[in-house]
Amino acid sequence: MKSLVKDMNLKRKGKIKIEWAENFMPTLKRISENLKKEKPFKSLRVGMALHLEAKTAVLVKTLHEGGAEVYITGCNPETTQDDVAAATTEFAHVYAWRGETKEEYYENLNRVLDNKPHIIIDDGADLMVLLHTERKELLDLVIGGCEETTTGVKRLRNMEKRGVLRFPVIDVNDAYMKHLFDNRYGTGESALFGVLNATNLTLAGKNVVVAGYGWCGRGIALRAKGLGAKVTVTEVDPIKAVEAYMDGFNVSRLIDAVKTADIVITATGVKKIVKEEHFKAAKNNCIFANAGHFNVEIWIPDLEKMAKEKRKIRYFGLPYNDFLVEEYVLKDGKKLYLLGKGRLVNLVCGQGHATEIMDMSFSLQAESTKYLVLNKGKLEKKVYSVPKEIDEAVARFKLEALNIKIDELTQEQMRYINEFLLGT
């Protein structure tokens, strides 16, 4: 099927973006060189639903060079960069554009599945869930899948518990080289970049509330603090709440914190975190942004119901071609601001995680995809962690790229660990 993108005339601009990203992804480049020689994906079709921007394109190109025929769409209606989508058609079949309707979004997911993929690479699990519900006739063709993000992993683990997961899936999200860096440093930097880019305001001195203290929330809180913000964390998990307190952050209920908040950023993966009671308690000009995968954490129906006026402000051209801020005027005259339509602020209002961060995450994706192929027919229909050897290999490639050398245990030290400490 012919690629469907917004504007093929944007291809040249997209190619330059991809070239820039490639220059700063040495780990994936090394893996790509190996895949070119080995061609482990020869004659295989890979179906992908990822945020389609420059770093993703480098992963797509890597799989293509490993022999795969790649079909890709976006995993969010608002995060595709149209110039990159156009450029990616040079080495993959692309069905994606920014600003898809809900119907168009699912049409594009189905277009990927129409090509009968053998491997699924997903972010949020929409493609895999669709495959298990409406496209079951294709399940027997699938060797396995890889999932990129926390929300998707939770959905797939629930499917495994219910006994409905029909093929093995690698949980790339929870690899150490992913969640320690992608979720903490990647989301921390890129979410705040999205806020700053959309608003052109400073963080220094502002009261910033971070809802959720998982790996992503920690990163956002840490980076906001580093930029001079006064940070409050809200949590439902008592252990994480204590952790946030011990890390030096204020900890309180959201209903209390929102009263003095200048900016509220959600990072929970749960719906209706910010709702009517919080909008009522918020002060004038409070800004709301979401760093979670779906646009359900800031409950927009409540905001729409409470507003007497609404308008779009802060228009940007490429790669957005959209208004990044919506102003809601409530019946009492108070103004509240929503960034990026309540969707992933780091991608809708920013440029996603830093290139060096995605170098590690997408290296894990490429190696995990190879692992699925090499172990075809040997894996059960469940969610697997990334094998330790892959995690460590990516770490070593990264250290080599940084020209960093580390110590190694001596044989005597290894015997001590195995024979004395472990009692073997």
Secondary structure per residue as TSV (DSSP state, phi and psi in degrees):
chain	resnum	aa	ss	phi	psi
A	1	M	-	360.0	137.2
A	2	K	-	-64.0	143.0
A	3	S	-	-62.2	148.6
A	4	L	B	-125.7	107.6
A	5	V	-	-131.5	171.8
A	6	K	S	-70.4	-44.2
A	7	D	-	-156.5	108.4
A	8	M	G	-66.7	-18.7
A	9	N	G	-68.6	-12.0
A	10	L	G	-85.9	1.3
A	11	K	H	-56.9	-43.5
A	12	R	H	-61.2	-43.5
A	13	K	H	-63.9	-39.1
A	14	G	H	-65.8	-38.3
A	15	K	H	-61.7	-38.6
A	16	I	H	-65.5	-40.2
A	17	K	H	-61.6	-43.9
A	18	I	H	-65.6	-40.3
A	19	E	H	-61.5	-41.6
A	20	W	H	-61.0	-46.7
A	21	A	H	-61.5	-43.0
A	22	E	H	-57.8	-36.2
A	23	N	H	-62.2	-23.7
A	24	F	T	-116.7	24.9
A	25	M	-	-127.0	63.0
A	26	P	H	-66.7	-31.2
A	27	T	H	-66.0	-48.3
A	28	L	H	-65.6	-33.2
A	29	K	H	-62.3	-42.2
A	30	R	H	-64.1	-43.2
A	31	I	H	-62.8	-40.1
A	32	S	H	-60.8	-40.1
A	33	E	H	-62.0	-39.1
A	34	N	H	-67.9	-41.9
A	35	L	H	-66.8	-33.4
A	36	K	H	-59.8	-40.0
A	37	K	H	-74.9	-42.2
A	38	E	H	-81.6	-32.6
A	39	K	-	49.6	52.9
A	40	P	T	-69.2	-17.1
A	41	F	T	-102.4	14.2
A	42	K	T	-57.5	131.5
A	43	S	T	71.5	9.6
A	44	L	-	-104.9	145.2
A	45	R	E	-105.0	129.1
A	46	V	E	-112.0	122.8
A	47	G	E	-101.9	129.8
A	48	M	E	-129.3	143.4
A	49	A	E	-133.7	96.7
A	50	L	-	-135.0	165.5
A	51	H	-	-64.7	114.7
A	52	L	-	-88.7	89.2
A	53	E	S	-136.6	-172.0
A	54	A	H	-59.1	-43.7
A	55	K	H	-65.4	-37.6
A	56	T	H	-61.4	-39.6
A	57	A	H	-61.1	-35.4
A	58	V	H	-65.4	-40.1
A	59	L	H	-62.2	-45.7
A	60	V	H	-57.8	-45.3
A	61	K	H	-62.7	-39.0
A	62	T	H	-61.6	-46.0
A	63	L	H	-65.3	-39.9
A	64	H	H	-60.6	-43.6
A	65	E	H	-68.5	-20.5
A	66	G	T	-84.2	5.5
A	67	G	T	106.8	-4.6
A	68	A	-	-80.0	149.5
A	69	E	E	-98.0	117.7
A	70	V	E	-108.2	135.6
A	71	Y	E	-123.9	123.7
A	72	I	E	-136.0	143.8
A	73	T	E	-134.2	175.6
A	74	G	-	-80.6	159.3
A	75	C	S	-105.3	10.6
A	76	N	S	-156.5	135.2
A	77	P	T	-64.2	-15.4
A	78	E	T	-116.3	5.9
A	79	T	-	-111.1	-1.6
A	80	T	-	-71.4	135.2
A	81	Q	-	-96.8	115.6
A	82	D	H	-64.4	-31.7
A	83	D	H	-70.0	-38.4
A	84	V	H	-68.8	-39.7
A	85	A	H	-58.2	-43.0
A	86	A	H	-63.7	-43.2
A	87	A	H	-68.5	-32.2
A	88	T	H	-67.8	-19.3
A	89	T	T	-64.4	-12.4
A	90	E	T	-71.6	-20.2
A	91	F	T	-138.2	13.7
A	92	A	S	-159.5	165.4
A	93	H	E	-92.6	122.2
A	94	V	E	-119.3	133.0
A	95	Y	B	-132.3	84.6
A	96	A	-	-167.7	146.7
A	97	W	-	-157.5	157.8
A	98	R	T	-76.1	138.9
A	99	G	T	88.8	27.1
A	100	E	-	-65.8	143.5
A	101	T	-	-73.1	168.7
A	102	K	H	-58.8	-40.0
A	103	E	H	-66.2	-43.4
A	104	E	H	-65.5	-38.0
A	105	Y	H	-58.4	-48.2
A	106	Y	H	-74.3	-28.7
A	107	E	H	-61.7	-40.2
A	108	N	H	-71.6	-36.5
A	109	L	H	-59.6	-43.3
A	110	N	H	-66.8	-33.3
A	111	R	H	-62.0	-39.7
A	112	V	H	-61.8	-46.4
A	113	L	H	-69.2	-25.7
A	114	D	T	-58.6	-22.0
A	115	N	T	-90.1	8.5
A	116	K	-	54.4	62.7
A	117	P	-	-69.4	151.0
A	118	H	S	-93.1	-28.8
A	119	I	E	-125.8	139.5
A	120	I	E	-115.6	127.9
A	121	I	E	-118.5	118.6
A	122	D	E	-129.6	157.5
A	123	D	S	-136.4	99.5
A	124	G	S	106.4	-13.1
A	125	A	S	73.5	11.0
A	126	D	H	-60.2	-40.7
A	127	L	H	-67.4	-42.5
A	128	M	H	-70.5	-37.5
A	129	V	H	-65.9	-42.6
A	130	L	H	-60.2	-40.4
A	131	L	H	-62.4	-37.0
A	132	H	H	-82.6	-12.5
A	133	T	H	-111.6	-59.2
A	134	E	T	-100.2	-14.6
A	135	R	-	-124.0	41.3
A	136	K	G	-60.3	-23.6
A	137	E	G	-64.6	-15.4
A	138	L	G	-96.5	-7.3
A	139	L	G	-60.2	-37.9
A	140	D	G	-66.9	-17.7
A	141	L	G	-80.5	-18.7
A	142	V	-	-83.1	126.1
A	143	I	-	-76.4	-42.0
A	144	G	E	173.1	-178.1
A	145	G	E	-143.2	166.5
A	146	C	E	-128.0	135.8
A	147	E	E	-116.6	134.8
A	148	E	-	-92.1	-29.7
A	149	T	S	-130.9	163.1
A	150	T	H	-56.6	-48.2
A	151	T	H	-58.4	-45.2
A	152	G	H	-63.8	-41.1
A	153	V	H	-61.1	-42.9
A	154	K	H	-60.4	-42.7
A	155	R	H	-62.8	-43.4
A	156	L	H	-70.9	-36.8
A	157	R	H	-65.6	-35.5
A	158	N	H	-64.2	-39.5
A	159	M	H	-63.3	-39.8
A	160	E	H	-63.3	-43.9
A	161	K	H	-61.5	-35.8
A	162	R	T	-81.5	-5.8
A	163	G	T	77.0	23.6
A	164	V	-	-109.4	-6.1
A	165	L	-	-70.6	126.6
A	166	R	-	-104.7	0.8
A	167	F	S	-155.2	159.0
A	168	P	-	-69.1	143.6
A	169	V	E	-129.9	134.2
A	170	I	E	-91.7	123.8
A	171	D	E	-82.9	82.7
A	172	V	G	-66.4	-31.0
A	173	N	G	-55.8	-39.1
A	174	D	G	-94.0	7.8
A	175	A	S	-62.7	143.6
A	176	Y	H	-57.6	-41.7
A	177	M	H	-72.3	-6.0
A	178	K	H	-99.7	-62.9
A	179	H	I	-73.1	-25.8
A	180	L	I	-69.9	-27.7
A	181	F	I	-113.9	-52.6
A	182	D	I	-60.7	-53.8
A	183	N	I	-72.3	-39.9
A	184	R	I	-82.6	-62.0
A	185	Y	I	-78.5	-40.5
A	186	G	I	-63.0	-57.3
A	187	T	H	-65.0	-38.5
A	188	G	H	-56.0	-48.1
A	189	E	H	-75.0	-47.8
A	190	S	H	-71.8	-33.7
A	191	A	H	-64.9	-43.4
A	192	L	H	-70.1	-35.2
A	193	F	H	-60.0	-42.2
A	194	G	H	-60.6	-42.3
A	195	V	H	-63.3	-47.1
A	196	L	H	-66.9	-39.4
A	197	N	H	-64.8	-42.1
A	198	A	H	-71.0	-32.8
A	199	T	H	-105.8	-25.2
A	200	N	-	56.7	37.0
A	201	L	-	-114.2	164.2
A	202	T	-	-93.2	154.5
A	203	L	-	-93.4	-25.9
A	204	A	T	-56.6	126.6
A	205	G	T	84.1	-9.8
A	206	K	-	-81.3	151.3
A	207	N	E	-86.5	109.8
A	208	V	E	-110.3	127.1
A	209	V	E	-107.3	126.9
A	210	V	E	-111.9	116.3
A	211	A	E	-91.0	111.5
A	212	G	-	106.2	131.3
A	213	Y	-	-125.2	43.1
A	214	G	S	-77.9	-163.2
A	215	W	H	-60.4	-40.3
A	216	C	H	-69.7	-46.9
A	217	G	H	-59.8	-39.2
A	218	R	H	-60.0	-44.3
A	219	G	H	-63.7	-42.6
A	220	I	H	-64.3	-46.2
A	221	A	H	-62.0	-43.3
A	222	L	H	-62.6	-46.1
A	223	R	H	-70.7	-37.7
A	224	A	H	-63.1	-41.6
A	225	K	H	-61.8	-41.3
A	226	G	H	-64.4	-26.2
A	227	L	T	-91.1	7.9
A	228	G	T	95.9	6.9
A	229	A	-	-77.8	154.3
A	230	K	E	-94.7	110.2
A	231	V	E	-104.5	131.8
A	232	T	E	-118.0	134.2
A	233	V	E	-106.7	137.9
A	234	T	E	-116.0	141.1
A	235	E	-	-148.7	159.5
A	236	V	S	-109.8	-16.4
A	237	D	-	-90.2	116.7
A	238	P	H	-62.7	-32.5
A	239	I	H	-68.5	-45.6
A	240	K	H	-65.8	-33.5
A	241	A	H	-63.7	-43.5
A	242	V	H	-63.6	-41.0
A	243	E	H	-59.7	-45.6
A	244	A	H	-60.9	-41.0
A	245	Y	H	-63.4	-44.2
A	246	M	H	-69.7	-22.1
A	247	D	T	-81.9	-1.1
A	248	G	T	99.3	11.6
A	249	F	-	-99.8	152.1
A	250	N	E	-68.4	145.1
A	251	V	E	-130.3	129.7
A	252	S	-	-158.0	178.3
A	253	R	-	-74.3	150.1
A	254	L	H	-62.0	-39.1
A	255	I	H	-61.9	-28.7
A	256	D	H	-83.6	-42.7
A	257	A	H	-67.1	-34.1
A	258	V	T	-67.9	-20.2
A	259	K	T	-64.5	-29.1
A	260	T	S	-116.4	6.9
A	261	A	-	-74.4	137.5
A	262	D	S	-90.9	-35.1
A	263	I	E	-139.6	134.6
A	264	V	E	-119.9	126.2
A	265	I	E	-122.6	122.6
A	266	T	E	-95.4	141.9
A	267	A	-	-152.7	60.3
A	268	T	S	-118.4	-29.2
A	269	G	S	78.4	11.6
A	270	V	-	-120.5	145.4
A	271	K	S	-78.9	157.4
A	272	K	-	55.4	44.0
A	273	I	S	-72.6	-49.5
A	274	V	B	-105.6	118.8
A	275	K	-	-137.8	-164.5
A	276	E	H	-51.3	-47.0
A	277	E	H	-61.4	-32.3
A	278	H	H	-77.4	-38.0
A	279	F	H	-63.3	-38.7
A	280	K	H	-64.1	-39.4
A	281	A	H	-80.3	-19.7
A	282	A	S	-64.8	151.1
A	283	K	-	-84.7	165.9
A	284	N	T	-58.1	139.6
A	285	N	T	71.9	15.7
A	286	C	E	-66.0	139.9
A	287	I	E	-109.3	133.1
A	288	F	E	-118.0	132.2
A	289	A	E	-139.6	150.7
A	290	N	E	-120.9	132.5
A	291	A	-	-110.1	5.1
A	292	G	S	-83.7	167.3
A	293	H	S	-68.2	-42.4
A	294	F	S	-104.6	156.9
A	295	N	T	-88.3	53.7
A	296	V	T	-122.2	-7.1
A	297	E	S	-74.4	-42.1
A	298	I	B	-93.7	111.3
A	299	W	-	-80.0	95.4
A	300	I	H	-64.6	-35.5
A	301	P	H	-55.2	-36.8
A	302	D	H	-66.7	-42.0
A	303	L	H	-65.2	-41.4
A	304	E	H	-63.8	-41.2
A	305	K	H	-65.4	-36.7
A	306	M	H	-82.1	-18.4
A	307	A	E	-85.0	140.8
A	308	K	E	-96.5	-21.6
A	309	E	E	-141.8	153.2
A	310	K	E	-150.6	137.7
A	311	R	E	-150.3	154.5
A	312	K	E	-92.2	135.8
A	313	I	E	-138.9	168.4
A	314	R	E	65.8	68.3
A	315	Y	E	-79.5	140.0
A	316	F	E	-128.8	147.8
A	317	G	-	-82.5	-146.4
A	318	L	T	-54.3	140.2
A	319	P	T	-89.9	10.6
A	320	Y	T	-95.5	-49.7
A	321	N	-	51.2	48.5
A	322	D	E	-162.7	164.8
A	323	F	E	-84.0	132.9
A	324	L	E	-98.0	-11.4
A	325	V	E	-130.3	138.5
A	326	E	E	-118.0	131.6
A	327	E	E	-100.6	126.6
A	328	Y	E	-112.9	122.6
A	329	V	E	-101.7	116.7
A	330	L	E	-80.2	170.6
A	331	K	T	-62.6	-25.5
A	332	D	T	-88.7	5.6
A	333	G	S	92.6	-8.2
A	334	K	-	-68.8	139.4
A	335	K	E	-105.9	130.8
A	336	L	E	-123.3	149.2
A	337	Y	E	-122.9	134.4
A	338	L	E	-115.8	128.0
A	339	L	E	-96.7	137.5
A	340	G	G	58.5	32.4
A	341	K	G	59.5	22.9
A	342	G	G	77.5	6.3
A	343	R	S	-92.8	-177.5
A	344	L	B	-50.9	106.9
A	345	V	H	-66.6	-29.8
A	346	N	H	-70.2	-24.1
A	347	L	H	-106.6	-36.6
A	348	V	H	-73.4	-36.0
A	349	C	S	-110.6	-4.9
A	350	G	S	-129.1	-151.3
A	351	Q	-	-123.7	20.1
A	352	G	-	78.9	-175.0
A	353	H	S	-62.7	155.5
A	354	A	-	-58.5	150.0
A	355	T	H	-58.1	-42.7
A	356	E	H	-64.9	-30.8
A	357	I	H	-68.4	-48.2
A	358	M	H	-69.3	-20.4
A	359	D	H	-56.5	-43.7
A	360	M	H	-72.9	-46.0
A	361	S	H	-62.7	-44.3
A	362	F	H	-77.8	-21.7
A	363	S	H	-64.6	-41.0
A	364	L	H	-62.0	-40.4
A	365	Q	H	-61.8	-46.5
A	366	A	H	-63.7	-44.9
A	367	E	H	-69.8	-34.8
A	368	S	H	-69.3	-36.1
A	369	T	H	-63.0	-43.5
A	370	K	H	-62.0	-40.5
A	371	Y	H	-60.5	-42.0
A	372	L	H	-60.7	-42.6
A	373	V	H	-67.2	-44.8
A	374	L	H	-67.3	-23.8
A	375	N	T	-110.1	26.1
A	376	K	T	-54.4	127.3
A	377	G	T	84.3	-5.8
A	378	K	T	-101.6	-14.2
A	379	L	S	-100.9	146.7
A	380	E	-	-79.1	168.3
A	381	K	S	-85.3	75.7
A	382	K	S	-152.1	176.3
A	383	V	E	-90.9	124.2
A	384	Y	E	-108.4	147.2
A	385	S	E	-73.8	155.9
A	386	V	-	-63.6	127.8
A	387	P	-	-53.9	140.1
A	388	K	H	-56.4	-36.4
A	389	E	H	-64.9	-31.8
A	390	I	H	-71.6	-45.4
A	391	D	H	-55.0	-48.5
A	392	E	H	-70.1	-34.9
A	393	A	H	-64.0	-43.1
A	394	V	H	-63.3	-39.8
A	395	A	H	-62.0	-42.5
A	396	R	H	-68.1	-39.4
A	397	F	H	-60.3	-40.7
A	398	K	H	-64.1	-43.6
A	399	L	H	-62.3	-40.7
A	400	E	H	-61.8	-41.9
A	401	A	H	-63.6	-31.7
A	402	L	T	-87.2	-0.8
A	403	N	T	59.3	40.7
A	404	I	-	-110.4	131.2
A	405	K	-	-110.6	143.4
A	406	I	-	-124.2	164.1
A	407	D	-	-74.1	162.8
A	408	E	-	-127.8	148.2
A	409	L	-	-68.1	142.7
A	410	T	-	-78.2	166.2
A	411	Q	H	-59.9	-39.2
A	412	E	H	-61.8	-43.5
A	413	Q	H	-64.6	-39.2
A	414	M	H	-65.8	-39.9
A	415	R	H	-64.0	-38.3
A	416	Y	I	-61.9	-44.3
A	417	I	I	-64.2	-45.8
A	418	N	I	-76.9	-37.6
A	419	E	I	-93.3	-35.9
A	420	F	I	-99.4	-55.2
A	421	L	I	-68.5	-38.9
A	422	L	S	-94.1	-8.8
A	423	G	-	69.5	29.5
A	424	T	-	-98.7	360.0
